[in-house]
């Protein structure tokens, strides 16, 4: 033990600030110290307290019908895992309280690990293995950790204002509940000829090889196997008539919004984004 003047002491009375070395962990603010006669009694008290603490925090065994239902529903909920680092021991509780209130029936926000100090490589490895996001509050990121996070694709966010952190975690959780969407190809056409229209605009004269080309869908232009443009349709014609669709084996003219560099042989793919239905 060391007192406030840097002197080693063996006894400390009430209201005397001291520094204690040799602990195997960092105590939380507000925890009480007890002095016992010997090491055996100290270990017995520690074992008793750990068992009590584990019983209080053991959520793996539902004890009521409502808890059983919530436990079952949690398997269907999305999960957002977090690893948190803070600059001071006292702010860990604030982060825990903030995270505890962010779960919903659709998304479970879980704080896998919270500790003080800079964000390290071990934090990144834990986040990578758990598919977690790292949040840092009033702390820094070690250079090696930043490099490893880029390699592993682990997102790291640091904050000085806790409300900003809460808002970002809320947004990340909300994104997990957005319906999954996938690209569905409607048809493909080949550019047979290019027509000038005005000073800059060009019209792609196409023949539909498969499916159909739909005016309100999206289009991708592919040249020699490489996608060179993606965008919306500005106009679609069959002869002199404005149309909404061009079917297989029919020809027509297509103008894409913002693209004028068509070449004969280009492939135009028509697609739309659809919500993936649960199976």
Secondary structure, 3 states (H helix, E strand, C coil): CEECCCCECCCCCCCCCEECCCCCCCCCCCCCCCCCCCHHHHHHHHHHHHHHHHHHHCCCCCCCHHHHHHHHHHCCCEEEEEEEEECCCHHHHHHHHHHHCCCCCCEEEEEEEEEECCECHHHHHHHHHHCEEEEEECCCECHHHHHHHHHHCCCEEEECCHHHHHHHHHHHHHHHCCCCEEEEEEEEEEEEEEEEECCCEEEEEEEEEEEEEECCCEEEEEECCEEEEEEEEEEEEECCEECCEEECCCEEEEEECCCCCCCCCCEEEEEEEEECCCC
